[in-house]
Amino acid sequence: MQIVQRPSESRSRALLTACDLPTADLKSRHFDHFWGWGSVEDPQGVIGLELYDSVALLRSLAVAAEVRGTGVGKALVAAAEDYAQTEGVQALYLLTTTAAEFFARLGYGLADRDSAPESIKATREFSGLCPSSATFMMKQLRQS
């Protein structure tokens, strides 16, 4: 299996829904910055980015139950981070209700929601889709 860019939109949505992640704000154009693990037609894991100049929102990390714990999530995060760096992103932000420990192991730290960049605050995920109790995290990306 491999990491592929722009996995099937319908299959990605189904996986996100199965993992109780929001999809209401996702438009087809968002999938230009999505990656899948497995095949393009049937991804077993997905992750997406919303790019905003030097910052990005890492969103929608979902891994099918049968492949959790095998490194799929870590590989998808690494692929998203690598891509973000090539696009000039200096910091990644995310919201999570269930995976704070996972992201902390990958170098993400707790962040104050009030200090979020305006572009991140303006996302539907930040402003309403994720509950205010969600953990807000950030990671500075190394600059080449």
C-alpha positions in Angstrom: 0.0 0.0 0.0 1.0 3.6 -0.5 0.1 7.2 0.1 -1.7 8.8 -2.8 -2.8 12.3 -3.4 -6.5 13.2 -4.0 -8.1 9.9 -3.0 -11.7 9.2 -4.0 -13.9 12.0 -2.6 -16.9 9.8 -1.9 -14.8 7.1 -0.2 -12.9 9.7 1.8 -16.2 11.3 3.0 -17.5 7.8 3.9 -14.4 7.1 6.0 -14.6 10.5 7.7 -18.2 9.9 8.5 -17.4 6.5 9.9 -14.8 8.1 12.2 -17.2 10.8 13.4 -15.3 13.6 11.7 -17.0 16.7 10.2 -17.6 16.8 6.5 -20.3 19.5 6.2 -17.8 22.2 5.1 -15.8 20.0 2.7 -16.2 21.1 -1.0 -14.7 19.2 -3.9 -11.8 21.7 -4.1 -10.7 20.7 -0.6 -9.8 17.3 -1.8 -7.0 18.8 -3.9 -5.1 18.9 -0.6 -6.1 15.4 0.7 -4.0 12.3 0.8 -5.0 8.7 1.2 -3.4 5.5 2.4 -4.1 2.6 0.1 -5.5 3.0 -3.3 -7.0 6.2 -4.8 -10.4 4.3 -5.2 -10.5 2.9 -1.7 -8.4 4.7 0.8 -8.1 3.1 4.3 -6.8 6.3 5.8 -7.1 10.0 4.8 -5.8 13.4 5.8 -6.4 16.9 4.5 -4.9 20.4 4.7 -6.5 23.8 4.3 -3.6 26.1 3.2 -3.6 29.8 4.2 -0.3 31.3 3.1 2.3 30.5 5.9 -0.2 28.5 8.1 -2.4 25.6 7.5 -5.2 23.7 9.2 -4.4 20.0 9.4 -7.8 18.3 9.3 -9.7 15.1 8.8 -7.2 12.5 9.8 -9.2 9.3 9.7 -7.9 5.7 9.7 -10.1 2.6 9.2 -10.4 0.6 12.3 -8.8 -2.5 10.8 -5.5 -0.7 10.1 -5.2 1.5 13.2 -2.0 1.0 15.1 0.0 0.1 12.0 1.6 3.5 11.4 -0.9 4.6 8.8 -1.9 7.8 10.7 1.8 8.7 11.4 2.6 8.2 7.7 -0.3 10.4 6.6 0.6 13.2 9.0 4.2 13.1 7.7 3.0 13.3 4.1 0.8 16.3 4.9 3.7 18.0 6.8 6.1 17.4 3.9 3.6 18.8 1.4 2.9 21.8 3.6 6.6 22.6 3.8 6.8 22.6 0.0 4.0 25.1 -0.1 5.8 27.5 2.3 3.7 26.7 5.4 5.6 27.5 8.6 3.0 26.3 11.2 0.3 23.7 11.2 -2.8 23.9 13.4 -5.4 21.3 14.3 -8.4 20.6 16.5 -9.1 17.2 18.0 -11.5 15.7 20.4 -9.9 12.3 20.5 -6.3 12.3 19.3 -4.3 14.9 21.3 -1.9 12.3 22.7 -1.2 10.9 19.2 -0.5 14.4 17.8 1.7 15.3 20.9 3.9 12.2 20.1 4.4 13.8 16.6 5.6 17.1 18.0 2.3 19.1 18.2 1.8 21.2 21.3 -1.2 22.7 23.0 -2.0 26.2 21.7 -4.3 28.9 22.9 -7.4 29.3 20.7 -7.3 33.0 21.2 -3.9 33.2 19.6 -4.8 31.4 16.5 -4.1 33.2 13.2 -7.2 34.9 11.8 -7.2 32.6 8.8 -7.5 29.6 11.0 -10.2 31.2 13.2 -12.2 31.9 10.1 -12.4 28.2 9.1 -15.8 26.5 9.7 -14.0 23.7 11.5 -12.5 26.2 14.0 -15.5 28.5 14.3 -18.3 26.0 14.7 -17.9 22.4 13.5 -15.5 21.4 16.2 -16.7 21.9 19.8 -15.1 24.6 21.9 -13.9 21.8 24.1 -11.7 20.4 21.3 -8.0 20.5 21.9 -6.3 23.1 19.8 -2.7 22.2 18.8 0.1 23.6 16.7 3.5 22.6 15.3 6.2 24.8 13.8 7.6 23.2 10.7 11.3 23.3 10.1 12.4 25.6 7.4 14.8 24.5 4.7 
